[in-house]
Each structure stands twice: as C-alpha cells, then as structure tokens.
Amino acid sequence: MIFLQRSFAPTLNGMSRKPAPIKIINLEDGMPKVEAARLRMHHELHLARREGYAAVKLIHGYGSSGTGGALRVELQKELRCLADAGSIRAFIVGENWRISDEAAWPLLQRYPEWKQDVDLGKSNKGITIVLL
C-alpha cells in the first residue's frame, strides 16, 4: 500500500502578515490656507508611500462653521484628480469610512487591524482615508 503525503502549504490569512498601520496626517494643524495644505498633502503622501504605508488618514477638518470647510472640499477635489491620474489607488471620505461601505469593507477584510480606527463608523466629515 502506498500513502501519498499531502504537501504542506501554509496559507496566508489576514493576520499572517505584518500589520499595516494607517499614517495619520493632520493638515488642519496651524490653520493653513488651502494651497499650503495642498502642498503639504502632496509631500506627506510622497513620504508615506516611501515609508511603506498602505494608507493615510488625512485630518482636514470640516470647517469652523460646520458647513463644509474649504480644506475638505479642495483637498478632496485634489485627491479625485490624483486617483484619476493613478497617483493614489483611491480615497474614502470620512462619512463613508464604515464597515457597511462597499469600498471600505474589502479593505477592512484585508487589513482587519483598521477596524480599530477611532473614526470608523463615526461619519467624521473631517477626515479622508487615502489608499496609496
């Protein structure tokens, strides 16, 4: 009788890789003008990519009046251009950063440690998650 040995092939699951932290970048610190914040965002995205981050959380605020904020609007326009050009993979606005969002859920499955993010599920319009 011949027994065939099954080959052992370790399987990769979400926890067999190194955790992928999200780099937090506070763009509203110092209350910059839109152009200064845009330049800093580009610089910080470049650094985060070079440092090996999979994603960053941009803190841009929602405006002191609570009605939208120039930084939020203009930086998200810029992110849309970057995504269209292929410079970033995608971005998720803070109000969509939740488990039930069709773009966020696959990321949370791939990076389960991101489920610990304090802004997840809070509809925080003052942040944006950027996938590098």
N, CA, C and O atoms as CSV, one atom per row, in Angstrom:
chain,resi,resn,atom,element,x,y,z
A,1,MET,N,N,0.833,-1.164,0.000
A,1,MET,CA,C,0.000,0.000,0.000
A,1,MET,C,C,0.890,1.244,0.000
A,1,MET,O,O,1.859,1.319,0.755
A,2,ILE,N,N,0.560,2.207,-0.841
A,2,ILE,CA,C,1.342,3.440,-0.952
A,2,ILE,C,C,0.510,4.584,-0.400
A,2,ILE,O,O,-0.646,4.772,-0.779
A,3,PHE,N,N,1.111,5.337,0.493
A,3,PHE,CA,C,0.455,6.530,1.033
A,3,PHE,C,C,1.094,7.758,0.419
A,3,PHE,O,O,2.312,7.931,0.456
A,4,LEU,N,N,0.274,8.583,-0.130
A,4,LEU,CA,C,0.776,9.831,-0.679
A,4,LEU,C,C,0.692,10.892,0.399
A,4,LEU,O,O,-0.364,11.135,0.983
A,5,GLN,N,N,1.793,11.497,0.637
A,5,GLN,CA,C,1.815,12.574,1.623
A,5,GLN,C,C,1.290,13.851,1.003
A,5,GLN,O,O,1.698,14.252,-0.088
A,6,ARG,N,N,0.373,14.483,1.724
A,6,ARG,CA,C,-0.089,15.790,1.250
A,6,ARG,C,C,1.010,16.797,1.490
A,6,ARG,O,O,1.619,16.826,2.560
A,7,SER,N,N,1.254,17.605,0.513
A,7,SER,CA,C,2.261,18.636,0.726
A,7,SER,C,C,1.685,19.696,1.649
A,7,SER,O,O,0.493,20.000,1.598
A,8,PHE,N,N,2.517,20.238,2.468
A,8,PHE,CA,C,2.091,21.274,3.411
A,8,PHE,C,C,2.375,22.624,2.794
A,8,PHE,O,O,3.526,22.970,2.527
A,9,ALA,N,N,1.338,23.368,2.576
A,9,ALA,CA,C,1.484,24.717,2.039
A,9,ALA,C,C,0.805,25.665,3.012
A,9,ALA,O,O,-0.423,25.694,3.102
A,10,PRO,N,N,1.594,26.436,3.736
A,10,PRO,CA,C,0.967,27.356,4.676
A,10,PRO,C,C,0.073,28.347,3.940
A,10,PRO,O,O,0.409,28.834,2.861
A,11,THR,N,N,-1.045,28.626,4.536
A,11,THR,CA,C,-1.963,29.568,3.911
A,11,THR,C,C,-1.786,30.934,4.541
A,11,THR,O,O,-1.507,31.064,5.733
A,12,LEU,N,N,-1.952,31.928,3.726
A,12,LEU,CA,C,-1.878,33.295,4.223
A,12,LEU,C,C,-3.271,33.746,4.586
A,12,LEU,O,O,-4.214,33.612,3.807
A,13,ASN,N,N,-3.379,34.275,5.763
A,13,ASN,CA,C,-4.639,34.908,6.128
A,13,ASN,C,C,-4.317,36.325,6.549
A,13,ASN,O,O,-3.156,36.731,6.514
A,14,GLY,N,N,-5.303,37.071,6.938
A,14,GLY,CA,C,-5.114,38.478,7.265
A,14,GLY,C,C,-4.111,38.733,8.371
A,14,GLY,O,O,-3.534,39.818,8.434
A,15,MET,N,N,-3.888,37.768,9.243
A,15,MET,CA,C,-3.018,38.024,10.379
A,15,MET,C,C,-1.621,37.431,10.207
A,15,MET,O,O,-0.797,37.556,11.113
A,16,SER,N,N,-1.326,36.790,9.076
A,16,SER,CA,C,-0.010,36.203,8.889
A,16,SER,C,C,0.976,37.186,8.262
A,16,SER,O,O,2.108,36.817,7.952
A,17,ARG,N,N,0.560,38.401,8.079
A,17,ARG,CA,C,1.435,39.414,7.516
A,17,ARG,C,C,1.693,40.476,8.572
A,17,ARG,O,O,1.043,40.515,9.617
A,18,LYS,N,N,2.622,41.302,8.283
A,18,LYS,CA,C,2.933,42.405,9.180
A,18,LYS,C,C,1.755,43.379,9.209
A,18,LYS,O,O,1.215,43.703,8.151
A,19,PRO,N,N,1.337,43.857,10.391
A,19,PRO,CA,C,0.232,44.822,10.444
A,19,PRO,C,C,0.535,46.058,9.590
A,19,PRO,O,O,1.685,46.478,9.465
A,20,ALA,N,N,-0.506,46.617,9.017
A,20,ALA,CA,C,-0.369,47.784,8.146
A,20,ALA,C,C,-1.030,48.989,8.815
A,20,ALA,O,O,-2.216,49.242,8.609
A,21,PRO,N,N,-0.271,49.721,9.607
A,21,PRO,CA,C,-0.879,50.887,10.256
A,21,PRO,C,C,-1.222,51.974,9.238
A,21,PRO,O,O,-0.619,52.067,8.169
A,22,ILE,N,N,-2.192,52.776,9.598
A,22,ILE,CA,C,-2.572,53.928,8.785
A,22,ILE,C,C,-1.821,55.131,9.354
A,22,ILE,O,O,-1.922,55.427,10.545
A,23,LYS,N,N,-1.076,55.814,8.503
A,23,LYS,CA,C,-0.373,57.014,8.942
A,23,LYS,C,C,-1.374,58.166,9.067
A,23,LYS,O,O,-2.167,58.408,8.158
A,24,ILE,N,N,-1.330,58.864,10.188
A,24,ILE,CA,C,-2.246,59.978,10.429
A,24,ILE,C,C,-1.527,61.288,10.132
A,24,ILE,O,O,-0.444,61.551,10.655
A,25,ILE,N,N,-2.148,62.105,9.282
A,25,ILE,CA,C,-1.567,63.387,8.877
A,25,ILE,C,C,-2.584,64.486,9.177
A,25,ILE,O,O,-3.673,64.511,8.603
A,26,ASN,N,N,-2.221,65.383,10.071
A,26,ASN,CA,C,-3.120,66.472,10.459
A,26,ASN,C,C,-2.821,67.695,9.601
A,26,ASN,O,O,-1.880,68.441,9.870
A,27,LEU,N,N,-3.634,67.891,8.564
A,27,LEU,CA,C,-3.432,69.002,7.640
A,27,LEU,C,C,-4.067,70.301,8.124
A,27,LEU,O,O,-3.782,71.365,7.575
A,28,GLU,N,N,-4.914,70.233,9.133
A,28,GLU,CA,C,-5.537,71.460,9.631
A,28,GLU,C,C,-4.716,72.114,10.735
A,28,GLU,O,O,-5.038,73.215,11.182
A,29,ASP,N,N,-3.658,71.441,11.175
A,29,ASP,CA,C,-2.792,71.984,12.217
A,29,ASP,C,C,-2.180,73.307,11.753
A,29,ASP,O,O,-1.583,73.371,10.678
A,30,GLY,N,N,-2.323,74.344,12.547
A,30,GLY,CA,C,-1.810,75.656,12.193
A,30,GLY,C,C,-2.746,76.460,11.315
A,30,GLY,O,O,-2.403,77.569,10.907
A,31,MET,N,N,-3.921,75.928,11.014
A,31,MET,CA,C,-4.929,76.598,10.194
A,31,MET,C,C,-4.366,77.149,8.878
A,31,MET,O,O,-4.443,78.351,8.622
A,32,PRO,N,N,-3.795,76.257,8.038
A,32,PRO,CA,C,-3.188,76.729,6.789
A,32,PRO,C,C,-4.227,77.151,5.760
A,32,PRO,O,O,-5.395,76.772,5.839
A,33,LYS,N,N,-3.781,77.933,4.809
A,33,LYS,CA,C,-4.589,78.258,3.629
A,33,LYS,C,C,-4.646,76.992,2.764
A,33,LYS,O,O,-3.859,76.064,2.946
A,34,VAL,N,N,-5.578,76.977,1.837
A,34,VAL,CA,C,-5.793,75.791,1.003
A,34,VAL,C,C,-4.525,75.382,0.262
A,34,VAL,O,O,-4.165,74.205,0.266
A,35,GLU,N,N,-3.849,76.323,-0.368
A,35,GLU,CA,C,-2.667,75.973,-1.176
A,35,GLU,C,C,-1.558,75.375,-0.321
A,35,GLU,O,O,-0.900,74.422,-0.739
A,36,ALA,N,N,-1.345,75.922,0.870
A,36,ALA,CA,C,-0.321,75.376,1.773
A,36,ALA,C,C,-0.693,73.952,2.196
A,36,ALA,O,O,0.168,73.075,2.262
A,37,ALA,N,N,-1.964,73.729,2.477
A,37,ALA,CA,C,-2.418,72.392,2.866
A,37,ALA,C,C,-2.278,71.411,1.702
A,37,ALA,O,O,-1.913,70.253,1.905
A,38,ARG,N,N,-2.566,71.870,0.488
A,38,ARG,CA,C,-2.443,71.017,-0.705
A,38,ARG,C,C,-0.981,70.593,-0.910
A,38,ARG,O,O,-0.702,69.424,-1.177
A,39,LEU,N,N,-0.059,71.544,-0.783
A,39,LEU,CA,C,1.363,71.218,-0.930
A,39,LEU,C,C,1.825,70.246,0.147
A,39,LEU,O,O,2.563,69.301,-0.132
A,40,ARG,N,N,1.384,70.485,1.379
A,40,ARG,CA,C,1.773,69.592,2.472
A,40,ARG,C,C,1.190,68.202,2.242
A,40,ARG,O,O,1.861,67.203,2.502
A,41,MET,N,N,-0.051,68.123,1.758
A,41,MET,CA,C,-0.662,66.830,1.489
A,41,MET,C,C,0.161,66.042,0.470
A,41,MET,O,O,0.429,64.857,0.669
A,42,HIS,N,N,0.560,66.695,-0.614
A,42,HIS,CA,C,1.387,66.020,-1.623
A,42,HIS,C,C,2.690,65.522,-1.014
A,42,HIS,O,O,3.103,64.389,-1.259
A,43,HIS,N,N,3.328,66.362,-0.230
A,43,HIS,CA,C,4.585,65.988,0.420
A,43,HIS,C,C,4.384,64.791,1.355
A,43,HIS,O,O,5.158,63.834,1.321
A,44,GLU,N,N,3.349,64.849,2.181
A,44,GLU,CA,C,3.089,63.780,3.149
A,44,GLU,C,C,2.694,62.474,2.469
A,44,GLU,O,O,3.084,61.402,2.933
A,45,LEU,N,N,1.934,62.537,1.384
A,45,LEU,CA,C,1.589,61.323,0.651
A,45,LEU,C,C,2.839,60.680,0.063
A,45,LEU,O,O,2.989,59.458,0.083
A,46,HIS,N,N,3.738,61.516,-0.460
A,46,HIS,CA,C,5.003,61.012,-1.001
A,46,HIS,C,C,5.821,60.329,0.100
A,46,HIS,O,O,6.345,59.234,-0.102
A,47,LEU,N,N,5.928,60.976,1.259
A,47,LEU,CA,C,6.677,60.389,2.375
A,47,LEU,C,C,6.057,59.074,2.836
A,47,LEU,O,O,6.768,58.095,3.063
A,48,ALA,N,N,4.743,59.053,2.972
A,48,ALA,CA,C,4.066,57.849,3.447
A,48,ALA,C,C,4.279,56.687,2.482
A,48,ALA,O,O,4.491,55.550,2.905
A,49,ARG,N,N,4.222,56.974,1.200
A,49,ARG,CA,C,4.464,55.929,0.196
A,49,ARG,C,C,5.895,55.411,0.323
A,49,ARG,O,O,6.130,54.203,0.297
A,50,ARG,N,N,6.840,56.326,0.459
A,50,ARG,CA,C,8.244,55.942,0.590
A,50,ARG,C,C,8.485,55.147,1.871
A,50,ARG,O,O,9.335,54.257,1.899
A,51,GLU,N,N,7.736,55.465,2.933
A,51,GLU,CA,C,7.876,54.767,4.218
A,51,GLU,C,C,7.148,53.422,4.228
A,51,GLU,O,O,7.252,52.676,5.201
A,52,GLY,N,N,6.418,53.103,3.168
A,52,GLY,CA,C,5.785,51.799,3.042
A,52,GLY,C,C,4.374,51.689,3.604
A,52,GLY,O,O,3.874,50.579,3.787
A,53,TYR,N,N,3.729,52.801,3.878
A,53,TYR,CA,C,2.351,52.753,4.369
A,53,TYR,C,C,1.407,52.354,3.240
A,53,TYR,O,O,1.620,52.711,2.082
A,54,ALA,N,N,0.371,51.617,3.590
A,54,ALA,CA,C,-0.667,51.250,2.619
A,54,ALA,C,C,-1.706,52.351,2.502
A,54,ALA,O,O,-2.358,52.497,1.469
A,55,ALA,N,N,-1.857,53.132,3.579
A,55,ALA,CA,C,-2.887,54.169,3.593
A,55,ALA,C,C,-2.520,55.266,4.580
A,55,ALA,O,O,-1.700,55.073,5.478
A,56,VAL,N,N,-3.141,56.405,4.393
A,56,VAL,CA,C,-3.010,57.509,5.346
A,56,VAL,C,C,-4.410,58.021,5.685
A,56,VAL,O,O,-5.345,57.915,4.891
A,57,LYS,N,N,-4.519,58.573,6.875
A,57,LYS,CA,C,-5.751,59.264,7.261
A,57,LYS,C,C,-5.423,60.742,7.299
A,57,LYS,O,O,-4.626,61.190,8.123
A,58,LEU,N,N,-6.040,61.496,6.404
A,58,LEU,CA,C,-5.857,62.941,6.377
A,58,LEU,C,C,-6.889,63.572,7.307
A,58,LEU,O,O,-8.086,63.305,7.198
A,59,ILE,N,N,-6.416,64.398,8.208
A,59,ILE,CA,C,-7.315,65.186,9.044
A,59,ILE,C,C,-7.319,66.583,8.455
A,59,ILE,O,O,-6.320,67.300,8.512
A,60,HIS,N,N,-8.461,66.961,7.885
A,60,HIS,CA,C,-8.557,68.273,7.239
A,60,HIS,C,C,-9.632,69.132,7.880
A,60,HIS,O,O,-9.761,70.314,7.562
A,61,GLY,N,N,-10.394,68.544,8.773
A,61,GLY,CA,C,-11.459,69.279,9.441
A,61,GLY,C,C,-12.666,69.443,8.547
A,61,GLY,O,O,-12.648,69.120,7.359
A,62,TYR,N,N,-13.716,69.957,9.161
A,62,TYR,CA,C,-14.974,70.159,8.460
A,62,TYR,C,C,-15.375,71.624,8.460
A,62,TYR,O,O,-16.530,71.959,8.198
A,63,GLY,N,N,-14.448,72.468,8.745
A,63,GLY,CA,C,-14.727,73.907,8.737
A,63,GLY,C,C,-15.231,74.388,10.080
A,63,GLY,O,O,-16.005,73.700,10.746
A,64,SER,N,N,-14.799,75.554,10.469
A,64,SER,CA,C,-15.180,76.102,11.769
A,64,SER,C,C,-16.658,76.426,11.844
A,64,SER,O,O,-17.224,76.491,12.935
A,65,SER,N,N,-17.295,76.630,10.691
A,65,SER,CA,C,-18.727,76.921,10.688
A,65,SER,C,C,-19.556,75.642,10.683
A,65,SER,O,O,-20.769,75.676,10.893
A,66,GLY,N,N,-18.888,74.508,10.442
A,66,GLY,CA,C,-19.608,73.242,10.377
A,66,GLY,C,C,-20.374,73.045,9.076
A,66,GLY,O,O,-21.246,72.180,8.997
A,67,THR,N,N,-20.061,73.828,8.067
A,67,THR,CA,C,-20.797,73.726,6.798
A,67,THR,C,C,-19.930,73.265,5.640
A,67,THR,O,O,-20.300,73.505,4.490
A,68,GLY,N,N,-18.820,72.630,5.874
A,68,GLY,CA,C,-18.092,72.056,4.747
A,68,GLY,C,C,-16.608,72.314,4.748
A,68,GLY,O,O,-15.836,71.384,4.516
A,69,GLY,N,N,-16.177,73.513,4.996
A,69,GLY,CA,C,-14.763,73.799,5.086
A,69,GLY,C,C,-14.050,73.779,3.753
A,69,GLY,O,O,-14.198,72.839,2.971
A,70,ALA,N,N,-13.277,74.817,3.496
A,70,ALA,CA,C,-12.548,74.926,2.230
A,70,ALA,C,C,-11.494,73.840,2.095
A,70,ALA,O,O,-11.315,73.296,1.005
A,71,LEU,N,N,-10.784,73.509,3.183
A,71,LEU,CA,C,-9.750,72.475,3.086
A,71,LEU,C,C,-10.362,71.151,2.645
A,71,LEU,O,O,-9.857,70.501,1.729
A,72,ARG,N,N,-11.428,70.764,3.286
A,72,ARG,CA,C,-12.075,69.493,2.955
A,72,ARG,C,C,-12.457,69.452,1.478
A,72,ARG,O,O,-12.113,68.505,0.771
A,73,VAL,N,N,-13.150,70.450,1.027
A,73,VAL,CA,C,-13.642,70.482,-0.352
A,73,VAL,C,C,-12.488,70.462,-1.352
A,73,VAL,O,O,-12.487,69.653,-2.279
A,74,GLU,N,N,-11.523,71.329,-1.173
A,74,GLU,CA,C,-10.427,71.452,-2.147
A,74,GLU,C,C,-9.478,70.261,-2.103
A,74,GLU,O,O,-9.003,69.816,-3.148
A,75,LEU,N,N,-9.196,69.739,-0.920
A,75,LEU,CA,C,-8.298,68.588,-0.840
A,75,LEU,C,C,-8.953,67.346,-1.430
A,75,LEU,O,O,-8.276,66.529,-2.053
A,76,GLN,N,N,-10.256,67.193,-1.242
A,76,GLN,CA,C,-10.925,66.049,-1.845
A,76,GLN,C,C,-11.006,66.179,-3.367
A,76,GLN,O,O,-10.968,65.170,-4.071
A,77,LYS,N,N,-11.114,67.391,-3.877
A,77,LYS,CA,C,-11.028,67.599,-5.336
A,77,LYS,C,C,-9.657,67.161,-5.843
A,77,LYS,O,O,-9.541,66.483,-6.864
A,78,GLU,N,N,-8.626,67.561,-5.107
A,78,GLU,CA,C,-7.256,67.194,-5.491
A,78,GLU,C,C,-7.063,65.681,-5.432
A,78,GLU,O,O,-6.422,65.103,-6.310
A,79,LEU,N,N,-7.610,65.039,-4.409
A,79,LEU,CA,C,-7.499,63.582,-4.295
A,79,LEU,C,C,-8.202,62.888,-5.460
A,79,LEU,O,O,-7.723,61.870,-5.960
A,80,ARG,N,N,-9.328,63.433,-5.887
A,80,ARG,CA,C,-10.025,62.857,-7.044
A,80,ARG,C,C,-9.134,62.933,-8.291
A,80,ARG,O,O,-9.067,61.979,-9.065
A,81,CYS,N,N,-8.458,64.060,-8.480
A,81,CYS,CA,C,-7.523,64.199,-9.610
A,81,CYS,C,C,-6.378,63.204,-9.490
A,81,CYS,O,O,-5.987,62.585,-10.480
A,82,LEU,N,N,-5.838,63.044,-8.283
A,82,LEU,CA,C,-4.745,62.092,-8.066
A,82,LEU,C,C,-5.192,60.656,-8.339
A,82,LEU,O,O,-4.441,59.866,-8.910
A,83,ALA,N,N,-6.404,60.324,-7.934
A,83,ALA,CA,C,-6.930,58.982,-8.185
A,83,ALA,C,C,-7.146,58.761,-9.683
A,83,ALA,O,O,-6.816,57.700,-10.213
A,84,ASP,N,N,-7.697,59.759,-10.354
A,84,ASP,CA,C,-7.921,59.648,-11.804
A,84,ASP,C,C,-6.609,59.492,-12.563
A,84,ASP,O,O,-6.553,58.808,-13.585
A,85,ALA,N,N,-5.554,60.128,-12.060
A,85,ALA,CA,C,-4.238,60.058,-12.704
A,85,ALA,C,C,-3.460,58.805,-12.306
A,85,ALA,O,O,-2.400,58.531,-12.869
A,86,GLY,N,N,-3.978,58.039,-11.337
A,86,GLY,CA,C,-3.290,56.832,-10.884
A,86,GLY,C,C,-2.192,57.092,-9.870
A,86,GLY,O,O,-1.396,56.196,-9.587
A,87,SER,N,N,-2.127,58.301,-9.316
A,87,SER,CA,C,-1.100,58.624,-8.323
A,87,SER,C,C,-1.423,58.059,-6.943
A,87,SER,O,O,-0.524,57.826,-6.135
A,88,ILE,N,N,-2.710,57.842,-6.678
A,88,ILE,CA,C,-3.158,57.125,-5.490
A,88,ILE,C,C,-4.137,56.065,-5.962
A,88,ILE,O,O,-4.719,56.193,-7.040
A,89,ARG,N,N,-4.325,55.019,-5.168
A,89,ARG,CA,C,-5.252,53.959,-5.582
A,89,ARG,C,C,-6.700,54.406,-5.458
A,89,ARG,O,O,-7.515,54.153,-6.346
A,90,ALA,N,N,-7.015,55.068,-4.355
A,90,ALA,CA,C,-8.390,55.502,-4.116
A,90,ALA,C,C,-8.410,56.325,-2.843
A,90,ALA,O,O,-7.392,56.473,-2.166
A,91,PHE,N,N,-9.593,56.863,-2.523
A,91,PHE,CA,C,-9.781,57.510,-1.233
A,91,PHE,C,C,-11.220,57.315,-0.789
A,91,PHE,O,O,-12.129,57.155,-1.604
A,92,ILE,N,N,-11.402,57.333,0.518
A,92,ILE,CA,C,-12.721,57.153,1.118
A,92,ILE,C,C,-12.970,58.349,2.019
A,92,ILE,O,O,-12.218,58.585,2.965
A,93,VAL,N,N,-14.025,59.108,1.728
A,93,VAL,CA,C,-14.348,60.267,2.555
A,93,VAL,C,C,-14.818,59.781,3.924
A,93,VAL,O,O,-15.353,58.680,4.054
A,94,GLY,N,N,-14.612,60.614,4.938
A,94,GLY,CA,C,-14.887,60.211,6.308
A,94,GLY,C,C,-16.304,59.744,6.568
A,94,GLY,O,O,-16.515,58.824,7.358
A,95,GLU,N,N,-17.278,60.361,5.921
A,95,GLU,CA,C,-18.667,59.950,6.144
A,95,GLU,C,C,-18.951,58.556,5.594
A,95,GLU,O,O,-19.958,57.947,5.954
A,96,ASN,N,N,-18.070,58.037,4.716
A,96,ASN,CA,C,-18.206,56.681,4.178
A,96,ASN,C,C,-17.259,55.686,4.827
A,96,ASN,O,O,-17.263,54.510,4.462
A,97,TRP,N,N,-16.454,56.124,5.771
A,97,TRP,CA,C,-15.492,55.238,6.429
A,97,TRP,C,C,-16.245,54.413,7.477
A,97,TRP,O,O,-16.261,54.742,8.663
A,98,ARG,N,N,-16.869,53.328,6.995
A,98,ARG,CA,C,-17.669,52.460,7.851
A,98,ARG,C,C,-17.684,51.054,7.252
A,98,ARG,O,O,-17.420,50.865,6.064
A,99,ILE,N,N,-17.989,50.103,8.077
A,99,ILE,CA,C,-17.986,48.698,7.664
A,99,ILE,C,C,-18.974,48.447,6.537
A,99,ILE,O,O,-18.704,47.630,5.658
A,100,SER,N,N,-20.107,49.127,6.542
A,100,SER,CA,C,-21.151,48.864,5.541
A,100,SER,C,C,-20.881,49.522,4.187
A,100,SER,O,O,-21.661,49.339,3.253
A,101,ASP,N,N,-19.792,50.284,4.063
A,101,ASP,CA,C,-19.484,50.929,2.786
A,101,ASP,C,C,-18.844,49.916,1.844
A,101,ASP,O,O,-17.947,49.172,2.242
A,102,GLU,N,N,-19.309,49.889,0.588
A,102,GLU,CA,C,-18.820,48.889,-0.364
A,102,GLU,C,C,-17.346,49.051,-0.718
A,102,GLU,O,O,-16.708,48.076,-1.115
A,103,ALA,N,N,-16.786,50.251,-0.585
A,103,ALA,CA,C,-15.359,50.445,-0.846
A,103,ALA,C,C,-14.532,50.148,0.406
A,103,ALA,O,O,-13.416,49.638,0.304
A,104,ALA,N,N,-15.066,50.462,1.575
A,104,ALA,CA,C,-14.320,50.273,2.821
A,104,ALA,C,C,-14.277,48.812,3.261
A,104,ALA,O,O,-13.252,48.352,3.765
A,105,TRP,N,N,-15.359,48.087,3.081
A,105,TRP,CA,C,-15.433,46.724,3.601
A,105,TRP,C,C,-14.319,45.801,3.075
A,105,TRP,O,O,-13.710,45.098,3.881
A,106,PRO,N,N,-14.026,45.767,1.774
A,106,PRO,CA,C,-12.924,44.899,1.323
A,106,PRO,C,C,-11.580,45.283,1.954
A,106,PRO,O,O,-10.747,44.418,2.224
A,107,LEU,N,N,-11.378,46.562,2.184
A,107,LEU,CA,C,-10.131,46.990,2.838
A,107,LEU,C,C,-10.073,46.516,4.277
A,107,LEU,O,O,-9.022,46.092,4.757
A,108,LEU,N,N,-11.192,46.588,4.957
A,108,LEU,CA,C,-11.246,46.149,6.351
A,108,LEU,C,C,-11.091,44.638,6.458
A,108,LEU,O,O,-10.603,44.136,7.471
A,109,GLN,N,N,-11.495,43.918,5.436
A,109,GLN,CA,C,-11.257,42.478,5.411
A,109,GLN,C,C,-9.781,42.187,5.176
A,109,GLN,O,O,-9.220,41.273,5.781
A,110,ARG,N,N,-9.159,42.953,4.308
A,110,ARG,CA,C,-7.738,42.741,4.009
A,110,ARG,C,C,-6.851,43.207,5.157
A,110,ARG,O,O,-5.838,42.579,5.463
A,111,TYR,N,N,-7.239,44.316,5.790
A,111,TYR,CA,C,-6.478,44.884,6.900
A,111,TYR,C,C,-7.374,44.937,8.140
A,111,TYR,O,O,-7.837,46.018,8.505
A,112,PRO,N,N,-7.628,43.812,8.792
A,112,PRO,CA,C,-8.564,43.796,9.923
A,112,PRO,C,C,-8.158,44.720,11.067
A,112,PRO,O,O,-9.011,45.139,11.849
A,113,GLU,N,N,-6.884,45.039,11.175
A,113,GLU,CA,C,-6.435,45.946,12.229
A,113,GLU,C,C,-7.024,47.354,12.051
A,113,GLU,O,O,-7.090,48.119,13.014
A,114,TRP,N,N,-7.446,47.696,10.841
A,114,TRP,CA,C,-8.038,49.006,10.589
A,114,TRP,C,C,-9.412,49.135,11.233
A,114,TRP,O,O,-9.926,50.244,11.379
A,115,LYS,N,N,-10.013,48.005,11.620
A,115,LYS,CA,C,-11.306,48.056,12.303
A,115,LYS,C,C,-11.189,48.734,13.671
A,115,LYS,O,O,-12.200,49.101,14.271
A,116,GLN,N,N,-9.972,48.897,14.157
A,116,GLN,CA,C,-9.748,49.559,15.443
A,116,GLN,C,C,-9.650,51.075,15.312
A,116,GLN,O,O,-9.520,51.769,16.320
A,117,ASP,N,N,-9.708,51.598,14.097
A,117,ASP,CA,C,-9.588,53.040,13.893
A,117,ASP,C,C,-10.719,53.766,14.625
A,117,ASP,O,O,-11.886,53.394,14.502
A,118,VAL,N,N,-10.367,54.793,15.378
A,118,VAL,CA,C,-11.351,55.502,16.202
A,118,VAL,C,C,-12.420,56.214,15.371
A,118,VAL,O,O,-13.504,56.494,15.882
A,119,ASP,N,N,-12.140,56.506,14.127
A,119,ASP,CA,C,-13.107,57.217,13.281
A,119,ASP,C,C,-14.002,56.291,12.473
A,119,ASP,O,O,-14.950,56.754,11.839
A,120,LEU,N,N,-13.725,55.005,12.483
A,120,LEU,CA,C,-14.527,54.060,11.716
A,120,LEU,C,C,-15.961,54.067,12.249
A,120,LEU,O,O,-16.194,53.882,13.444
A,121,GLY,N,N,-16.908,54.285,11.347
A,121,GLY,CA,C,-18.313,54.272,11.703
A,121,GLY,C,C,-18.826,55.537,12.368
A,121,GLY,O,O,-19.964,55.570,12.836
A,122,LYS,N,N,-18.007,56.578,12.417
A,122,LYS,CA,C,-18.404,57.815,13.101
A,122,LYS,C,C,-18.917,58.899,12.150
A,122,LYS,O,O,-19.285,59.982,12.605
A,123,SER,N,N,-18.950,58.637,10.851
A,123,SER,CA,C,-19.374,59.630,9.847
A,123,SER,C,C,-18.631,60.948,10.011
A,123,SER,O,O,-19.219,62.026,9.929
A,124,ASN,N,N,-17.325,60.840,10.246
A,124,ASN,CA,C,-16.492,62.020,10.510
A,124,ASN,C,C,-16.127,62.701,9.178
A,124,ASN,O,O,-15.251,62.232,8.452
A,125,LYS,N,N,-16.802,63.796,8.875
A,125,LYS,CA,C,-16.537,64.521,7.631
A,125,LYS,C,C,-15.218,65.285,7.668
A,125,LYS,O,O,-14.831,65.886,6.666
A,126,GLY,N,N,-14.532,65.273,8.784
A,126,GLY,CA,C,-13.266,65.977,8.913
A,126,GLY,C,C,-12.047,65.151,8.562
A,126,GLY,O,O,-10.917,65.612,8.726
A,127,ILE,N,N,-12.260,63.922,8.076
A,127,ILE,CA,C,-11.142,63.047,7.695
A,127,ILE,C,C,-11.378,62.472,6.310
A,127,ILE,O,O,-12.496,62.477,5.796
A,128,THR,N,N,-10.292,61.972,5.712
A,128,THR,CA,C,-10.351,61.219,4.464
A,128,THR,C,C,-9.286,60.132,4.537
A,128,THR,O,O,-8.149,60.410,4.918
A,129,ILE,N,N,-9.633,58.910,4.181
A,129,ILE,CA,C,-8.686,57.796,4.123
A,129,ILE,C,C,-8.179,57.718,2.685
A,129,ILE,O,O,-8.968,57.667,1.742
A,130,VAL,N,N,-6.854,57.708,2.527
A,130,VAL,CA,C,-6.247,57.656,1.199
A,130,VAL,C,C,-5.458,56.355,1.058
A,130,VAL,O,O,-4.598,56.051,1.884
A,131,LEU,N,N,-5.752,55.599,0.019
A,131,LEU,CA,C,-5.037,54.359,-0.269
A,131,LEU,C,C,-3.911,54.664,-1.233
A,131,LEU,O,O,-4.136,55.159,-2.337
A,132,LEU,N,N,-2.711,54.367,-0.808
A,132,LEU,CA,C,-1.534,54.713,-1.625
A,132,LEU,C,C,-1.243,53.670,-2.686
A,132,LEU,O,O,-0.289,53.816,-3.450
